């Protein structure tokens, strides 16, 4: 029970509207419009990515396409939860949120989509980087990745996102907190002075909803994957790929010079041996020596060509992984910084981060 709330007098509806009118019709309205517009753009972009995958010759036959498909599905779920311009927000808090016309059911659906989509998208970003690392650094074949690794690359994002989603659903952890429908406890200003579990006259949702369960712990653990584990995983795997490719390129440069310097002496050493043998045996020996020299030369060239091709493939895979990692930090970075400054920052800085968060956070699919 929230004792500090109980020790305060009930605020009248006139005062609630008067106190929040400027913020509701100003920053809250602007934030909702920006957030939903970005979410719609993200949804269209993710849908376009899925369309491009199915239009490609490979479709879903490659591991990379299947991972990208899962990531796009998560992005769509997450973006759609913010794409309603606050229409899904419970009408109980219309004095606090602009365009609130929903109820607890619409808020719960939105919160579930937010949690599942958020975790699925961020964890699939980890899967994509781990898949790229297996190719670049460990030279795993498509068959090995498909049979040994890919089941886990899909199972972790899907199972974990659904597990946290349903866990919050069971503990009534989807409540509106003024910003979204993913708060562990329903504690809006009109509940001040109202006991937990009681419904204030003229409202529908009981005050303190979700506060008697473990929803706060579940939500904190779920957010930790987005705030800490996913950024750490993508950063470490990208760093490992970059280090390996850089070493590989330096090694290839040195190997190429040694290969060119080695070819001439080997051919000169064979020539005297061939010329010292007379008759047909000498000619045959010389021809075999020439053939051996040619085979060695072309073998070196083929080996160098294969190494160059493998190096180019590794660099291409690394560049793709780098692009997805940068996109991950562009979209989630502002949210991570915002959560930190909620505790330590000033009001002006939090307001600026709120707008940056509203612009970039839904754009995962873009």
Steps between C-alpha positions, in 0.01 A plus 500: 500500500622850416487670844619838374207503262257406776616785727413760236157647434308409187551747216182627339442447128506875439844523656623194308406654165631843602836369620565284193333699220813683382719189507227279349427728205864598457791260545285187544310571180818576306668188631202280407488637145874461445509154656207366297623652175842340548332171589298503177814567296674213679208263438501580129877451483492165680215383278704604197795295627278194532367561148856526367596174671211312340569662163866396503610170338611359838183598687519325840750234395798678660572542870560872460160557338323299770667704775415826322141380463474435875653840575253671266204327668621624839544853361146498362349385830693764691426784258129420471462534877590870463325571169155600630565862601407416862156366402566177694579688823223449762249782504537506879814709451371731227585792729863385480540361146386661179249304285442225761198295388589145602455281804699246700460234231645718224779606736581138582511403133730793426725419796526134398598597145754748637668245727504212253607716206767681701666182625461311173656779296793564735578129548480431127762774458724289723419190294596679180838604641569154641416349160737746330774423754469127428568569132770764531713372789424129531437417129192293577324352199138568410414141585656526847330832574164376375501176703703587811457873560190633329243325725645691797525826302122485458400330823661754734327812354162333452479304824638776722285776351182291533598386851543856627193613309270240655665536843406869510155414371448251783620748764295793363816686409362696205386835638514857378760725661452814294746388230385152399315187605793311645510619862498236779253695715200717412554813708373813315435832678126438538581199723658721766308443821336179367573157647660233283239290325234772525348671195444872528151617410477583131794275408534135394849374589580414865778703658824318582432235234801267466671632813440182703695271266854448367436703186759762595774236526394335174499832320841597639656172385338536158630855460849384599525304175436817301705735719799275570516148354406576139733803465782304667453197274482698176801714597720205602417289193556794265834574668608136460408507131683827437813376676501171308450660159772759567747227598401293199560788260842576649593132478387483137719799413810333640415162346463648153850650500663176617318298235634723220860481630486120528403413145820588311756300701296185478491515123878574472588205728313260274665615177854365557370163611299469183779611266757265652313190388553398139272334245134434534526446875642849536219648288234312697656610827510859380133487390395357836698774673331768292156349565571487873614862499188609309275308738667659801469846352132460414441334838638807676289729282189292567572498872551874502181551298302283742646683800417837345147383429455375858638827633260700282208289622603549863526875454157513329336306782673721759388820324140377499521413869650842571210671320239309703690571823511873426126493424441323832684768697337785308154373594561369851785728606271791583275275708798373699626853563148614588463229766830607655410868510158426646694434820789746467408767244320836507152570371617686189732219398232238561257695281755516219571128532126431499469656155812322371363176638165560331672560165748211494360225724226374262731515197652156549343372181621797297 
